[in-house]
């Protein structure tokens, strides 16, 4: 672990910025929203918890004395809802600069011997992994046409280490880590950065629901806790520091640590493979820009 500082060399406030936060009605998402609003941003919360989401937004607006937040019901597993969320942010506040893709569940985190039920099996994957990827793809389109932006995904230490009997949950968070690490060239294509925070056990409703759903997972009660403010600070660092992209931040009880991408084993590297990799690298950005232009045009045609 070569990096540990959360210091931000660039932005310290978010005046004029607009943030979309999924799963923002409570817990980590709500705390990040509060920090962004206090830093001058406008926030749109997307969540399936309608009463809680609207109440959270009402409190933000009341405390600010003006409209600084808006809510829209959002099922992150559906492209229609993700598009509506970002379009709502655009119509309410003029665009999107920040996306905190935080929605997630722990129910059915152990599927080894669960019923052979397609919907039950797929739910945690659809929310924790596919829902985040769908949100990121829609965010990219809105940010690219605005000139850039920053995305932070809420993953977990379970995306780096395998917690026993959390097989499905582990898999979803590993998927997010792999997705984020694969976006090294994104800033050169559309000036958008994407990173992930990987907290340990944070004292939120998600942790309580974990034990309530399956008492055998009470192991989580015995683990050291990560202060919520550490997770919020990790999000703010990624949103502020323009030098960070495709990074994974472990948020631990004693502070943050960056998790470095493992090096490829030497037996997988040859002179021919290195030459091929260099040649491929030359095509990644122009090819990405071409694909982005087509995606933006398709989205514009659909949107309007």
C-alpha positions in Angstrom: 0.0 0.0 0.0 1.9 3.0 -1.2 -0.7 5.8 -0.8 -2.6 6.6 2.4 -3.3 10.3 2.4 -6.8 11.7 1.8 -5.5 15.2 1.2 -6.9 16.9 -1.9 -4.6 19.1 -3.9 -7.3 20.7 -6.0 -10.9 21.3 -5.1 -12.0 22.0 -1.6 -15.6 23.1 -2.3 -18.3 22.1 -4.7 -20.0 25.4 -5.5 -22.0 25.1 -8.8 -21.7 21.3 -8.9 -24.6 19.0 -9.2 -24.4 15.5 -7.7 -26.6 12.4 -8.2 -26.5 9.9 -5.3 -28.2 6.5 -5.4 -29.2 4.9 -2.1 -29.0 8.4 -0.6 -32.0 8.4 1.7 -29.9 7.2 4.6 -26.6 5.8 5.7 -23.5 6.5 3.7 -25.3 8.1 0.8 -27.1 10.5 3.0 -23.9 11.5 4.8 -22.1 12.1 1.6 -25.1 14.2 0.3 -24.9 16.3 3.5 -21.2 16.9 3.1 -21.6 17.9 -0.6 -24.5 20.3 0.2 -22.5 21.9 2.9 -19.7 22.3 0.3 -22.0 24.2 -2.0 -23.3 21.4 -4.3 -26.9 20.7 -5.3 -27.9 17.0 -4.8 -30.4 14.7 -6.4 -31.2 11.5 -4.4 -32.4 8.4 -6.2 -33.7 5.6 -4.0 -36.6 3.1 -3.8 -37.3 4.3 -0.2 -39.7 7.0 -1.2 -40.8 8.3 2.2 -37.3 8.3 3.6 -35.8 9.8 0.5 -38.3 12.6 0.3 -38.0 13.3 4.0 -34.2 13.5 3.7 -34.5 16.0 0.8 -37.1 18.0 2.7 -34.7 18.3 5.7 -31.8 19.3 3.4 -33.9 22.1 1.8 -35.3 23.3 5.1 -31.9 23.5 6.7 -30.4 25.3 3.7 -33.3 27.7 3.4 -33.4 27.1 -0.3 -33.8 24.3 -2.8 -30.5 22.4 -2.7 -31.8 18.9 -3.1 -34.4 16.9 -5.0 -35.7 13.3 -4.8 -36.9 10.8 -7.5 -37.8 7.2 -6.9 -35.1 5.1 -8.6 -34.8 1.4 -9.1 -31.1 1.2 -10.1 -31.6 -2.2 -11.8 -33.6 -0.5 -14.6 -32.1 1.7 -17.3 -35.4 3.6 -17.5 -35.0 4.7 -13.9 -31.3 5.5 -14.2 -32.0 7.7 -17.2 -34.9 9.4 -15.4 -32.7 10.0 -12.4 -30.0 11.8 -14.4 -32.5 13.6 -16.6 -34.2 14.8 -13.4 -30.9 16.2 -12.1 -30.4 18.0 -15.4 -33.9 19.5 -15.5 -33.8 20.5 -11.8 -30.3 21.9 -11.5 -28.9 22.1 -15.1 -26.6 19.1 -15.4 -24.6 16.4 -13.6 -21.0 16.7 -12.4 -20.8 14.1 -9.7 -22.3 10.6 -9.3 -22.1 8.6 -6.1 -23.3 5.1 -7.0 -24.1 3.9 -3.5 -27.2 1.7 -3.7 -26.7 -1.8 -2.4 -28.2 -4.7 -0.4 -27.0 -7.6 1.7 -30.0 -9.9 1.5 -29.3 -13.4 0.1 -25.6 -12.7 0.5 -25.0 -16.5 0.8 -26.6 -18.3 -2.1 -24.8 -21.7 -2.0 -27.8 -23.6 -0.7 -30.6 -21.1 -1.3 -33.6 -22.1 -3.4 -33.0 -22.5 -7.1 -34.9 -19.3 -7.9 -33.8 -17.1 -10.7 -35.2 -13.8 -9.3 -33.9 -14.5 -5.8 -30.4 -15.5 -7.2 -30.1 -12.5 -9.4 -31.4 -9.7 -7.1 -28.2 -9.0 -5.2 -26.2 -9.0 -8.5 -28.7 -6.8 -10.3 -28.5 -4.2 -7.5 -24.9 -4.3 -6.2 -23.1 -4.8 -9.5 -25.3 -4.4 -12.6 -27.2 -1.5 -11.1 -24.0 0.4 -10.5 -22.6 -0.3 -14.0 -25.9 0.9 -15.5 -25.8 4.0 -13.4 -22.2 4.6 -14.4 -23.0 4.3 -18.1 -25.8 6.8 -17.9 -23.7 9.1 -15.8 -20.9 9.0 -18.4 -23.2 10.3 -21.1 -24.5 13.2 -19.0 -21.0 14.1 -17.8 -19.4 13.8 -21.2 -21.7 16.3 -22.8 -21.1 18.7 -19.8 -17.4 18.5 -20.2 -16.4 16.0 -17.5 -17.2 14.7 -14.1 -16.4 12.3 -11.3 -18.0 9.0 -10.3 -17.5 7.1 -7.0 -18.8 3.6 -6.5 -19.5 2.1 -3.1 -17.9 -1.3 -3.1 -16.6 -3.1 0.0 -13.6 -4.8 1.6 -15.6 -7.9 0.4 -14.5 -6.8 -3.1 -10.9 -7.4 -2.1 -11.1 -10.2 0.5 -13.5 -13.1 0.6 -15.6 -13.0 3.8 -16.8 -16.6 4.7 -20.4 -17.4 3.6 -20.8 -14.1 1.8 -20.3 -15.7 -1.6 -22.8 -13.7 -3.6 -22.1 -10.4 -1.9 -18.3 -11.0 -2.3 -18.9 -11.6 -6.0 -20.9 -8.4 -6.6 -18.2 -6.3 -4.9 -15.4 -8.0 -6.7 -17.2 -7.2 -9.9 -17.3 -3.5 -9.0 -13.6 -3.4 -8.2 -12.8 -5.0 -11.5 -15.1 -2.6 -13.4 -13.5 0.5 -11.8 -9.9 -0.8 -12.3 -10.7 -1.3 -16.0 -11.4 2.4 -16.6 -7.8 3.7 -16.7 -8.3 5.5 -20.0 -11.6 7.1 -19.2 -10.3 10.6 -18.4 -8.6 10.8 -21.8 -11.8 9.8 -23.6 -14.3 12.0 -21.9 -12.7 13.8 -18.9 -14.6 11.6 -16.4 -13.0 9.8 -13.5 -14.3 6.7 -11.7 -13.1 5.4 -8.4 -14.3 3.1 -5.6 -14.4 3.2 -1.8 -14.2 -0.2 -0.1 -15.3 0.2 3.5 -15.1 -2.4 6.2 -18.0 -2.8 8.6 -19.7 0.6 9.0 -22.5 1.1 11.6 -25.4 1.6 9.2 -28.8 0.1 8.6 -27.2 -2.2 6.0 -25.1 -3.9 8.7 -28.1 -4.3 11.0 -30.1 -5.8 8.2 -27.3 -8.2 7.5 -27.6 -9.8 10.9 -31.4 -9.6 11.0 -31.6 -11.4 7.7 -29.3 -14.3 8.7 -28.3 -14.6 12.4 -25.5 -17.0 11.4 -23.8 -13.9 10.0 -23.5 -12.4 13.5 -19.7 -12.6 12.9 -20.1 -9.1 11.7 -21.0 -7.9 15.2 -17.5 -8.9 16.4 -15.6 -7.0 13.8 -14.1 -3.6 14.4 -16.2 -0.7 13.0 -15.2 1.9 10.4 -16.4 5.4 11.4 -18.9 6.7 8.9 -17.0 10.0 8.6 -14.0 8.0 7.2 -16.2 6.7 4.3 -17.5 10.2 3.7 -14.0 11.6 3.6 -13.0 8.9 1.1 -15.8 9.9 -1.2 -15.0 13.6 -0.9 -11.3 13.0 -1.6 -12.1 11.1 -4.9 -14.6 13.8 -5.9 -12.1 16.5 -5.2 -8.7 15.1 -6.3 -8.5 15.2 -10.1 -5.3 13.1 -10.1 -7.2 10.0 -8.9 -8.8 7.6 -11.4 -9.4 3.8 -11.4 -8.3 3.7 -7.8 -9.6 1.5 -5.0 -9.6 3.0 -1.5 -9.9 0.6 1.5 -11.6 2.4 4.4 -10.5 0.7 7.6 -11.0 1.3 11.3 -7.6 2.9 11.6 -7.9 5.0 8.4 -7.7 4.8 4.6 -5.3 2.7 2.5 -5.2 2.4 -1.3 -5.3 -1.1 -2.7 -2.9 -1.4 -5.5 -3.7 -3.5 -8.6 -1.8 -6.8 -8.5 1.1 -7.1 -11.0 0.6 -9.6 -13.8 2.7 -12.7 -13.2 6.0 -12.7 -15.2 5.0 -15.9 -17.1 2.1 -14.0 -18.6 4.5 -11.4 -20.1 6.6 -11.7 -23.2 8.3 -9.4 -25.7 5.5 -10.0 -28.2 2.7 -9.5 -25.6 4.3 -6.2 -24.5 4.6 -5.0 -28.0 0.9 -5.9 -28.7 -0.1 -4.1 -25.5 1.7 -0.9 -26.6 0.0 -1.1 -30.0 -3.4 -1.7 -28.4 -2.9 1.3 -26.0 -2.5 3.6 -29.0 -6.0 2.7 -30.2 -7.9 2.8 -26.8 -8.5 6.5 -26.6 -9.5 7.3 -30.3 -11.6 4.1 -30.4 -13.3 5.2 -27.1 -14.0 8.7 -28.3 -15.6 7.3 -31.5 -17.8 4.9 -29.5 -18.7 7.8 -27.1 -19.8 10.0 -29.9 -22.1 7.4 -31.2 -23.5 6.6 -27.8 -24.1 10.3 -27.2 -25.9 10.7 -30.5 -28.1 7.6 -29.8 -28.9 8.9 -26.3 -29.7 12.4 -27.7 -32.1 10.8 -30.3 -33.8 8.8 -27.6 -33.8 11.6 -25.0 -35.4 14.1 -27.3 
